[in-house]
Amino acid sequence: MGETHVVQGVVVQGVVVGFDEARGLGEVEGSDGRRLPFHCVQIGDGSRRIAVGAAVGYSVRAGLGGRWEASGIIRR
């Protein structure tokens, strides 16, 4: 199997595939099929909520524990 390379700071296009409003945690799936978690503070408009199915753009960054996560999420 090939290794997936993540480039920080590059805007990725994707879709929100899950969001738990009570916990403020969600997940996006990028155009490359990779799923990444995110916290509601990463939603760019400050709303702290986003609908499942929303088309978004986001950056990738190293989060706690060294796992990759979505950041700077903006609606498209």
PDB file of N, CA, C and O in Angstrom:
ATOM      1  N   MET A   1       0.828  -1.177   0.000  1.00  0.00           N
ATOM      2  CA  MET A   1       0.000   0.000   0.000  1.00  0.00           C
ATOM      3  C   MET A   1       0.876   1.245   0.000  1.00  0.00           C
ATOM      4  O   MET A   1       1.937   1.274   0.624  1.00  0.00           O
ATOM      5  N   GLY A   2       0.417   2.269  -0.707  1.00  0.00           N
ATOM      6  CA  GLY A   2       1.156   3.515  -0.761  1.00  0.00           C
ATOM      7  C   GLY A   2       0.889   4.371   0.464  1.00  0.00           C
ATOM      8  O   GLY A   2      -0.180   4.304   1.070  1.00  0.00           O
ATOM      9  N   GLU A   3       1.869   5.168   0.812  1.00  0.00           N
ATOM     10  CA  GLU A   3       1.732   6.068   1.947  1.00  0.00           C
ATOM     11  C   GLU A   3       1.024   7.335   1.498  1.00  0.00           C
ATOM     12  O   GLU A   3       1.319   7.860   0.424  1.00  0.00           O
ATOM     13  N   THR A   4       0.088   7.839   2.310  1.00  0.00           N
ATOM     14  CA  THR A   4      -0.600   9.078   2.000  1.00  0.00           C
ATOM     15  C   THR A   4       0.228  10.238   2.524  1.00  0.00           C
ATOM     16  O   THR A   4       0.598  10.259   3.699  1.00  0.00           O
ATOM     17  N   HIS A   5       0.519  11.190   1.674  1.00  0.00           N
ATOM     18  CA  HIS A   5       1.291  12.359   2.070  1.00  0.00           C
ATOM     19  C   HIS A   5       0.341  13.527   2.283  1.00  0.00           C
ATOM     20  O   HIS A   5      -0.556  13.759   1.472  1.00  0.00           O
ATOM     21  N   VAL A   6       0.534  14.255   3.361  1.00  0.00           N
ATOM     22  CA  VAL A   6      -0.286  15.412   3.682  1.00  0.00           C
ATOM     23  C   VAL A   6       0.598  16.641   3.598  1.00  0.00           C
ATOM     24  O   VAL A   6       1.689  16.670   4.167  1.00  0.00           O
ATOM     25  N   VAL A   7       0.131  17.646   2.893  1.00  0.00           N
ATOM     26  CA  VAL A   7       0.868  18.892   2.765  1.00  0.00           C
ATOM     27  C   VAL A   7       0.125  19.950   3.574  1.00  0.00           C
ATOM     28  O   VAL A   7      -1.007  20.307   3.248  1.00  0.00           O
ATOM     29  N   GLN A   8       0.765  20.447   4.625  1.00  0.00           N
ATOM     30  CA  GLN A   8       0.150  21.458   5.456  1.00  0.00           C
ATOM     31  C   GLN A   8       0.005  22.764   4.703  1.00  0.00           C
ATOM     32  O   GLN A   8       0.850  23.119   3.882  1.00  0.00           O
ATOM     33  N   GLY A   9      -1.089  23.485   4.993  1.00  0.00           N
ATOM     34  CA  GLY A   9      -1.296  24.806   4.432  1.00  0.00           C
ATOM     35  C   GLY A   9      -1.973  24.822   3.070  1.00  0.00           C
ATOM     36  O   GLY A   9      -2.388  25.889   2.617  1.00  0.00           O
ATOM     37  N   VAL A  10      -2.099  23.693   2.406  1.00  0.00           N
ATOM     38  CA  VAL A  10      -2.750  23.622   1.109  1.00  0.00           C
ATOM     39  C   VAL A  10      -4.252  23.507   1.328  1.00  0.00           C
ATOM     40  O   VAL A  10      -4.695  22.724   2.169  1.00  0.00           O
ATOM     41  N   VAL A  11      -5.041  24.279   0.580  1.00  0.00           N
ATOM     42  CA  VAL A  11      -6.491  24.198   0.720  1.00  0.00           C
ATOM     43  C   VAL A  11      -7.002  22.982  -0.036  1.00  0.00           C
ATOM     44  O   VAL A  11      -6.712  22.788  -1.217  1.00  0.00           O
ATOM     45  N   VAL A  12      -7.768  22.172   0.678  1.00  0.00           N
ATOM     46  CA  VAL A  12      -8.348  20.946   0.140  1.00  0.00           C
ATOM     47  C   VAL A  12      -9.852  21.160   0.017  1.00  0.00           C
ATOM     48  O   VAL A  12     -10.461  21.793   0.880  1.00  0.00           O
ATOM     49  N   GLN A  13     -10.453  20.641  -1.044  1.00  0.00           N
ATOM     50  CA  GLN A  13     -11.902  20.704  -1.218  1.00  0.00           C
ATOM     51  C   GLN A  13     -12.504  19.427  -0.652  1.00  0.00           C
ATOM     52  O   GLN A  13     -11.949  18.342  -0.825  1.00  0.00           O
ATOM     53  N   GLY A  14     -13.641  19.557   0.024  1.00  0.00           N
ATOM     54  CA  GLY A  14     -14.270  18.376   0.582  1.00  0.00           C
ATOM     55  C   GLY A  14     -15.697  18.624   1.003  1.00  0.00           C
ATOM     56  O   GLY A  14     -16.300  19.639   0.655  1.00  0.00           O
ATOM     57  N   VAL A  15     -16.237  17.666   1.771  1.00  0.00           N
ATOM     58  CA  VAL A  15     -17.615  17.689   2.244  1.00  0.00           C
ATOM     59  C   VAL A  15     -17.625  17.280   3.705  1.00  0.00           C
ATOM     60  O   VAL A  15     -16.885  16.384   4.112  1.00  0.00           O
ATOM     61  N   VAL A  16     -18.471  17.940   4.498  1.00  0.00           N
ATOM     62  CA  VAL A  16     -18.657  17.551   5.896  1.00  0.00           C
ATOM     63  C   VAL A  16     -19.462  16.246   5.904  1.00  0.00           C
ATOM     64  O   VAL A  16     -20.575  16.205   5.380  1.00  0.00           O
ATOM     65  N   VAL A  17     -18.910  15.187   6.492  1.00  0.00           N
ATOM     66  CA  VAL A  17     -19.587  13.886   6.511  1.00  0.00           C
ATOM     67  C   VAL A  17     -20.140  13.535   7.887  1.00  0.00           C
ATOM     68  O   VAL A  17     -20.854  12.544   8.041  1.00  0.00           O
ATOM     69  N   GLY A  18     -19.813  14.339   8.873  1.00  0.00           N
ATOM     70  CA  GLY A  18     -20.357  14.112  10.209  1.00  0.00           C
ATOM     71  C   GLY A  18     -20.117  15.319  11.081  1.00  0.00           C
ATOM     72  O   GLY A  18     -19.082  15.977  10.977  1.00  0.00           O
ATOM     73  N   PHE A  19     -21.096  15.616  11.958  1.00  0.00           N
ATOM     74  CA  PHE A  19     -20.907  16.702  12.913  1.00  0.00           C
ATOM     75  C   PHE A  19     -21.787  16.468  14.129  1.00  0.00           C
ATOM     76  O   PHE A  19     -23.006  16.344  14.009  1.00  0.00           O
ATOM     77  N   ASP A  20     -21.161  16.407  15.307  1.00  0.00           N
ATOM     78  CA  ASP A  20     -21.850  16.242  16.586  1.00  0.00           C
ATOM     79  C   ASP A  20     -21.864  17.603  17.262  1.00  0.00           C
ATOM     80  O   ASP A  20     -20.872  18.017  17.862  1.00  0.00           O
ATOM     81  N   GLU A  21     -22.997  18.298  17.163  1.00  0.00           N
ATOM     82  CA  GLU A  21     -23.089  19.665  17.680  1.00  0.00           C
ATOM     83  C   GLU A  21     -22.850  19.726  19.182  1.00  0.00           C
ATOM     84  O   GLU A  21     -22.225  20.671  19.663  1.00  0.00           O
ATOM     85  N   ALA A  22     -23.333  18.740  19.934  1.00  0.00           N
ATOM     86  CA  ALA A  22     -23.163  18.736  21.388  1.00  0.00           C
ATOM     87  C   ALA A  22     -21.689  18.670  21.789  1.00  0.00           C
ATOM     88  O   ALA A  22     -21.287  19.293  22.772  1.00  0.00           O
ATOM     89  N   ARG A  23     -20.896  17.932  21.048  1.00  0.00           N
ATOM     90  CA  ARG A  23     -19.468  17.793  21.347  1.00  0.00           C
ATOM     91  C   ARG A  23     -18.608  18.786  20.580  1.00  0.00           C
ATOM     92  O   ARG A  23     -17.456  19.026  20.942  1.00  0.00           O
ATOM     93  N   GLY A  24     -19.169  19.367  19.513  1.00  0.00           N
ATOM     94  CA  GLY A  24     -18.403  20.305  18.697  1.00  0.00           C
ATOM     95  C   GLY A  24     -17.370  19.628  17.825  1.00  0.00           C
ATOM     96  O   GLY A  24     -16.389  20.252  17.421  1.00  0.00           O
ATOM     97  N   LEU A  25     -17.581  18.359  17.531  1.00  0.00           N
ATOM     98  CA  LEU A  25     -16.618  17.584  16.739  1.00  0.00           C
ATOM     99  C   LEU A  25     -17.246  17.143  15.425  1.00  0.00           C
ATOM    100  O   LEU A  25     -18.419  16.775  15.371  1.00  0.00           O
ATOM    101  N   GLY A  26     -16.444  17.187  14.370  1.00  0.00           N
ATOM    102  CA  GLY A  26     -16.935  16.766  13.072  1.00  0.00           C
ATOM    103  C   GLY A  26     -15.876  16.043  12.276  1.00  0.00           C
ATOM    104  O   GLY A  26     -14.764  15.803  12.745  1.00  0.00           O
ATOM    105  N   GLU A  27     -16.256  15.701  11.050  1.00  0.00           N
ATOM    106  CA  GLU A  27     -15.350  14.997  10.158  1.00  0.00           C
ATOM    107  C   GLU A  27     -15.618  15.463   8.733  1.00  0.00           C
ATOM    108  O   GLU A  27     -16.771  15.599   8.324  1.00  0.00           O
ATOM    109  N   VAL A  28     -14.560  15.703   7.987  1.00  0.00           N
ATOM    110  CA  VAL A  28     -14.672  16.057   6.574  1.00  0.00           C
ATOM    111  C   VAL A  28     -14.032  14.965   5.735  1.00  0.00           C
ATOM    112  O   VAL A  28     -13.114  14.272   6.174  1.00  0.00           O
ATOM    113  N   GLU A  29     -14.539  14.831   4.515  1.00  0.00           N
ATOM    114  CA  GLU A  29     -13.919  13.918   3.554  1.00  0.00           C
ATOM    115  C   GLU A  29     -13.455  14.747   2.375  1.00  0.00           C
ATOM    116  O   GLU A  29     -14.246  15.428   1.722  1.00  0.00           O
ATOM    117  N   GLY A  30     -12.169  14.678   2.117  1.00  0.00           N
ATOM    118  CA  GLY A  30     -11.573  15.445   1.034  1.00  0.00           C
ATOM    119  C   GLY A  30     -11.813  14.817  -0.317  1.00  0.00           C
ATOM    120  O   GLY A  30     -12.253  13.672  -0.414  1.00  0.00           O
ATOM    121  N   SER A  31     -11.525  15.568  -1.352  1.00  0.00           N
ATOM    122  CA  SER A  31     -11.684  15.079  -2.719  1.00  0.00           C
ATOM    123  C   SER A  31     -10.803  13.859  -2.986  1.00  0.00           C
ATOM    124  O   SER A  31     -11.039  13.115  -3.938  1.00  0.00           O
ATOM    125  N   ASP A  32      -9.792  13.658  -2.145  1.00  0.00           N
ATOM    126  CA  ASP A  32      -8.912  12.497  -2.274  1.00  0.00           C
ATOM    127  C   ASP A  32      -9.443  11.281  -1.513  1.00  0.00           C
ATOM    128  O   ASP A  32      -8.825  10.217  -1.528  1.00  0.00           O
ATOM    129  N   GLY A  33     -10.609  11.445  -0.838  1.00  0.00           N
ATOM    130  CA  GLY A  33     -11.215  10.333  -0.097  1.00  0.00           C
ATOM    131  C   GLY A  33     -10.747  10.212   1.338  1.00  0.00           C
ATOM    132  O   GLY A  33     -11.257   9.379   2.088  1.00  0.00           O
ATOM    133  N   ARG A  34      -9.795  11.023   1.728  1.00  0.00           N
ATOM    134  CA  ARG A  34      -9.269  10.952   3.096  1.00  0.00           C
ATOM    135  C   ARG A  34     -10.213  11.683   4.057  1.00  0.00           C
ATOM    136  O   ARG A  34     -10.656  12.795   3.768  1.00  0.00           O
ATOM    137  N   ARG A  35     -10.513  11.066   5.182  1.00  0.00           N
ATOM    138  CA  ARG A  35     -11.364  11.664   6.205  1.00  0.00           C
ATOM    139  C   ARG A  35     -10.506  12.211   7.336  1.00  0.00           C
ATOM    140  O   ARG A  35      -9.578  11.562   7.818  1.00  0.00           O
ATOM    141  N   LEU A  36     -10.851  13.434   7.741  1.00  0.00           N
ATOM    142  CA  LEU A  36     -10.114  14.086   8.817  1.00  0.00           C
ATOM    143  C   LEU A  36     -11.087  14.667   9.835  1.00  0.00           C
ATOM    144  O   LEU A  36     -12.141  15.181   9.461  1.00  0.00           O
ATOM    145  N   PRO A  37     -10.741  14.588  11.122  1.00  0.00           N
ATOM    146  CA  PRO A  37     -11.588  15.187  12.150  1.00  0.00           C
ATOM    147  C   PRO A  37     -11.350  16.695  12.230  1.00  0.00           C
ATOM    148  O   PRO A  37     -10.336  17.203  11.752  1.00  0.00           O
ATOM    149  N   PHE A  38     -12.303  17.400  12.844  1.00  0.00           N
ATOM    150  CA  PHE A  38     -12.115  18.819  13.130  1.00  0.00           C
ATOM    151  C   PHE A  38     -12.922  19.195  14.363  1.00  0.00           C
ATOM    152  O   PHE A  38     -13.878  18.511  14.729  1.00  0.00           O
ATOM    153  N   HIS A  39     -12.524  20.289  14.995  1.00  0.00           N
ATOM    154  CA  HIS A  39     -13.257  20.840  16.139  1.00  0.00           C
ATOM    155  C   HIS A  39     -13.981  22.089  15.662  1.00  0.00           C
ATOM    156  O   HIS A  39     -13.510  22.764  14.747  1.00  0.00           O
ATOM    157  N   CYS A  40     -15.121  22.404  16.270  1.00  0.00           N
ATOM    158  CA  CYS A  40     -15.953  23.515  15.811  1.00  0.00           C
ATOM    159  C   CYS A  40     -15.230  24.862  15.807  1.00  0.00           C
ATOM    160  O   CYS A  40     -15.626  25.752  15.054  1.00  0.00           O
ATOM    161  N   VAL A  41     -14.201  25.041  16.607  1.00  0.00           N
ATOM    162  CA  VAL A  41     -13.478  26.323  16.589  1.00  0.00           C
ATOM    163  C   VAL A  41     -12.720  26.526  15.281  1.00  0.00           C
ATOM    164  O   VAL A  41     -12.237  27.627  15.018  1.00  0.00           O
ATOM    165  N   GLN A  42     -12.606  25.488  14.460  1.00  0.00           N
ATOM    166  CA  GLN A  42     -11.923  25.594  13.171  1.00  0.00           C
ATOM    167  C   GLN A  42     -12.842  26.060  12.049  1.00  0.00           C
ATOM    168  O   GLN A  42     -12.383  26.251  10.923  1.00  0.00           O
ATOM    169  N   ILE A  43     -14.148  26.249  12.334  1.00  0.00           N
ATOM    170  CA  ILE A  43     -15.078  26.741  11.317  1.00  0.00           C
ATOM    171  C   ILE A  43     -14.844  28.241  11.173  1.00  0.00           C
ATOM    172  O   ILE A  43     -14.999  28.992  12.136  1.00  0.00           O
ATOM    173  N   GLY A  44     -14.476  28.669   9.992  1.00  0.00           N
ATOM    174  CA  GLY A  44     -13.990  30.015   9.738  1.00  0.00           C
ATOM    175  C   GLY A  44     -14.943  31.160   9.998  1.00  0.00           C
ATOM    176  O   GLY A  44     -14.490  32.269  10.279  1.00  0.00           O
ATOM    177  N   ASP A  45     -16.253  30.936   9.916  1.00  0.00           N
ATOM    178  CA  ASP A  45     -17.177  32.062  10.100  1.00  0.00           C
ATOM    179  C   ASP A  45     -17.556  32.286  11.562  1.00  0.00           C
ATOM    180  O   ASP A  45     -18.342  33.184  11.866  1.00  0.00           O
ATOM    181  N   GLY A  46     -17.007  31.481  12.467  1.00  0.00           N
ATOM    182  CA  GLY A  46     -17.263  31.659  13.893  1.00  0.00           C
ATOM    183  C   GLY A  46     -18.576  31.096  14.386  1.00  0.00           C
ATOM    184  O   GLY A  46     -18.912  31.282  15.556  1.00  0.00           O
ATOM    185  N   SER A  47     -19.334  30.415  13.544  1.00  0.00           N
ATOM    186  CA  SER A  47     -20.668  29.938  13.927  1.00  0.00           C
ATOM    187  C   SER A  47     -20.646  28.744  14.874  1.00  0.00           C
ATOM    188  O   SER A  47     -21.611  28.528  15.607  1.00  0.00           O
ATOM    189  N   ARG A  48     -19.583  27.977  14.877  1.00  0.00           N
ATOM    190  CA  ARG A  48     -19.419  26.784  15.715  1.00  0.00           C
ATOM    191  C   ARG A  48     -20.372  25.639  15.352  1.00  0.00           C
ATOM    192  O   ARG A  48     -20.530  24.691  16.121  1.00  0.00           O
ATOM    193  N   ARG A  49     -21.004  25.734  14.175  1.00  0.00           N
ATOM    194  CA  ARG A  49     -21.833  24.630  13.679  1.00  0.00           C
ATOM    195  C   ARG A  49     -21.805  24.634  12.159  1.00  0.00           C
ATOM    196  O   ARG A  49     -21.642  25.674  11.521  1.00  0.00           O
ATOM    197  N   ILE A  50     -21.970  23.439  11.597  1.00  0.00           N
ATOM    198  CA  ILE A  50     -21.965  23.303  10.142  1.00  0.00           C
ATOM    199  C   ILE A  50     -22.787  22.071   9.787  1.00  0.00           C
ATOM    200  O   ILE A  50     -22.761  21.075  10.510  1.00  0.00           O
ATOM    201  N   ALA A  51     -23.508  22.135   8.693  1.00  0.00           N
ATOM    202  CA  ALA A  51     -24.386  21.046   8.287  1.00  0.00           C
ATOM    203  C   ALA A  51     -23.618  19.906   7.628  1.00  0.00           C
ATOM    204  O   ALA A  51     -22.654  20.120   6.893  1.00  0.00           O
ATOM    205  N   VAL A  52     -24.073  18.695   7.911  1.00  0.00           N
ATOM    206  CA  VAL A  52     -23.545  17.533   7.206  1.00  0.00           C
ATOM    207  C   VAL A  52     -23.930  17.697   5.740  1.00  0.00           C
ATOM    208  O   VAL A  52     -25.066  18.055   5.430  1.00  0.00           O
ATOM    209  N   GLY A  53     -23.002  17.440   4.854  1.00  0.00           N
ATOM    210  CA  GLY A  53     -23.233  17.594   3.426  1.00  0.00           C
ATOM    211  C   GLY A  53     -22.742  18.918   2.872  1.00  0.00           C
ATOM    212  O   GLY A  53     -22.727  19.109   1.656  1.00  0.00           O
ATOM    213  N   ALA A  54     -22.337  19.844   3.748  1.00  0.00           N
ATOM    214  CA  ALA A  54     -21.841  21.145   3.299  1.00  0.00           C
ATOM    215  C   ALA A  54     -20.525  20.984   2.551  1.00  0.00           C
ATOM    216  O   ALA A  54     -19.623  20.278   3.004  1.00  0.00           O
ATOM    217  N   ALA A  55     -20.424  21.645   1.405  1.00  0.00           N
ATOM    218  CA  ALA A  55     -19.167  21.673   0.643  1.00  0.00           C
ATOM    219  C   ALA A  55     -18.241  22.677   1.319  1.00  0.00           C
ATOM    220  O   ALA A  55     -18.649  23.798   1.624  1.00  0.00           O
ATOM    221  N   VAL A  56     -17.007  22.277   1.549  1.00  0.00           N
ATOM    222  CA  VAL A  56     -16.062  23.119   2.278  1.00  0.00           C
ATOM    223  C   VAL A  56     -14.675  23.088   1.644  1.00  0.00           C
ATOM    224  O   VAL A  56     -14.345  22.210   0.847  1.00  0.00           O
ATOM    225  N   GLY A  57     -13.888  24.070   2.026  1.00  0.00           N
ATOM    226  CA  GLY A  57     -12.464  24.088   1.755  1.00  0.00           C
ATOM    227  C   GLY A  57     -11.778  24.128   3.111  1.00  0.00           C
ATOM    228  O   GLY A  57     -12.319  24.716   4.048  1.00  0.00           O
ATOM    229  N   TYR A  58     -10.607  23.521   3.243  1.00  0.00           N
ATOM    230  CA  TYR A  58      -9.920  23.493   4.530  1.00  0.00           C
ATOM    231  C   TYR A  58      -8.435  23.237   4.329  1.00  0.00           C
ATOM    232  O   TYR A  58      -7.991  22.792   3.271  1.00  0.00           O
ATOM    233  N   SER A  59      -7.695  23.529   5.371  1.00  0.00           N
ATOM    234  CA  SER A  59      -6.268  23.215   5.405  1.00  0.00           C
ATOM    235  C   SER A  59      -6.075  22.006   6.311  1.00  0.00           C
ATOM    236  O   SER A  59      -6.978  21.624   7.055  1.00  0.00           O
ATOM    237  N   VAL A  60      -4.906  21.419   6.240  1.00  0.00           N
ATOM    238  CA  VAL A  60      -4.582  20.255   7.060  1.00  0.00           C
ATOM    239  C   VAL A  60      -3.440  20.635   7.990  1.00  0.00           C
ATOM    240  O   VAL A  60      -2.469  21.269   7.576  1.00  0.00           O
ATOM    241  N   ARG A  61      -3.569  20.235   9.260  1.00  0.00           N
ATOM    242  CA  ARG A  61      -2.503  20.530  10.227  1.00  0.00           C
ATOM    243  C   ARG A  61      -2.362  19.350  11.181  1.00  0.00           C
ATOM    244  O   ARG A  61      -3.267  18.530  11.332  1.00  0.00           O
ATOM    245  N   ALA A  62      -1.216  19.294  11.807  1.00  0.00           N
ATOM    246  CA  ALA A  62      -0.980  18.265  12.815  1.00  0.00           C
ATOM    247  C   ALA A  62      -1.699  18.684  14.088  1.00  0.00           C
ATOM    248  O   ALA A  62      -1.538  19.810  14.560  1.00  0.00           O
ATOM    249  N   GLY A  63      -2.480  17.786  14.635  1.00  0.00           N
ATOM    250  CA  GLY A  63      -3.224  18.068  15.858  1.00  0.00           C
ATOM    251  C   GLY A  63      -2.590  17.396  17.054  1.00  0.00           C
ATOM    252  O   GLY A  63      -1.447  16.942  17.008  1.00  0.00           O
ATOM    253  N   LEU A  64      -3.358  17.345  18.124  1.00  0.00           N
ATOM    254  CA  LEU A  64      -2.886  16.683  19.339  1.00  0.00           C
ATOM    255  C   LEU A  64      -2.606  15.214  19.072  1.00  0.00           C
ATOM    256  O   LEU A  64      -3.320  14.563  18.309  1.00  0.00           O
ATOM    257  N   GLY A  65      -1.593  14.715  19.687  1.00  0.00           N
ATOM    258  CA  GLY A  65      -1.244  13.308  19.514  1.00  0.00           C
ATOM    259  C   GLY A  65      -0.630  13.000  18.163  1.00  0.00           C
ATOM    260  O   GLY A  65      -0.414  11.833  17.834  1.00  0.00           O
ATOM    261  N   GLY A  66      -0.339  14.047  17.358  1.00  0.00           N
ATOM    262  CA  GLY A  66       0.315  13.832  16.078  1.00  0.00           C
ATOM    263  C   GLY A  66      -0.583  13.394  14.948  1.00  0.00           C
ATOM    264  O   GLY A  66      -0.090  13.083  13.864  1.00  0.00           O
ATOM    265  N   ARG A  67      -1.898  13.359  15.166  1.00  0.00           N
ATOM    266  CA  ARG A  67      -2.763  12.960  14.052  1.00  0.00           C
ATOM    267  C   ARG A  67      -3.172  14.194  13.257  1.00  0.00           C
ATOM    268  O   ARG A  67      -3.250  15.297  13.798  1.00  0.00           O
ATOM    269  N   TRP A  68      -3.431  13.999  11.978  1.00  0.00           N
ATOM    270  CA  TRP A  68      -3.805  15.092  11.093  1.00  0.00           C
ATOM    271  C   TRP A  68      -5.251  15.477  11.325  1.00  0.00           C
ATOM    272  O   TRP A  68      -6.085  14.621  11.623  1.00  0.00           O
ATOM    273  N   GLU A  69      -5.558  16.779  11.188  1.00  0.00           N
ATOM    274  CA  GLU A  69      -6.928  17.251  11.319  1.00  0.00           C
ATOM    275  C   GLU A  69      -7.162  18.417  10.367  1.00  0.00           C
ATOM    276  O   GLU A  69      -6.222  19.058   9.897  1.00  0.00           O
ATOM    277  N   ALA A  70      -8.440  18.675  10.096  1.00  0.00           N
ATOM    278  CA  ALA A  70      -8.829  19.792   9.239  1.00  0.00           C
ATOM    279  C   ALA A  70      -8.852  21.073  10.057  1.00  0.00           C
ATOM    280  O   ALA A  70      -9.230  21.059  11.229  1.00  0.00           O
ATOM    281  N   SER A  71      -8.450  22.179   9.444  1.00  0.00           N
ATOM    282  CA  SER A  71      -8.486  23.478  10.121  1.00  0.00           C
ATOM    283  C   SER A  71      -8.855  24.561   9.114  1.00  0.00           C
ATOM    284  O   SER A  71      -8.786  24.339   7.905  1.00  0.00           O
ATOM    285  N   GLY A  72      -9.241  25.717   9.606  1.00  0.00           N
ATOM    286  CA  GLY A  72      -9.587  26.830   8.722  1.00  0.00           C
ATOM    287  C   GLY A  72     -10.706  26.488   7.768  1.00  0.00           C
ATOM    288  O   GLY A  72     -10.625  26.813   6.583  1.00  0.00           O
ATOM    289  N   ILE A  73     -11.745  25.842   8.251  1.00  0.00           N
ATOM    290  CA  ILE A  73     -12.835  25.346   7.402  1.00  0.00           C
ATOM    291  C   ILE A  73     -13.702  26.513   6.926  1.00  0.00           C
ATOM    292  O   ILE A  73     -14.183  27.318   7.724  1.00  0.00           O
ATOM    293  N   ILE A  74     -13.888  26.585   5.612  1.00  0.00           N
ATOM    294  CA  ILE A  74     -14.758  27.606   5.032  1.00  0.00           C
ATOM    295  C   ILE A  74     -15.803  26.935   4.130  1.00  0.00           C
ATOM    296  O   ILE A  74     -15.502  25.985   3.408  1.00  0.00           O
ATOM    297  N   ARG A  75     -17.010  27.440   4.187  1.00  0.00           N
ATOM    298  CA  ARG A  75     -18.077  26.917   3.317  1.00  0.00           C
ATOM    299  C   ARG A  75     -17.819  27.353   1.881  1.00  0.00           C
ATOM    300  O   ARG A  75     -17.337  28.459   1.637  1.00  0.00           O
ATOM    301  N   ARG A  76     -18.138  26.493   0.946  1.00  0.00           N
ATOM    302  CA  ARG A  76     -17.973  26.797  -0.488  1.00  0.00           C
ATOM    303  C   ARG A  76     -19.321  27.057  -1.119  1.00  0.00           C
ATOM    304  O   ARG A  76     -19.401  27.330  -2.317  1.00  0.00           O
TER     305      ARG A  76
END
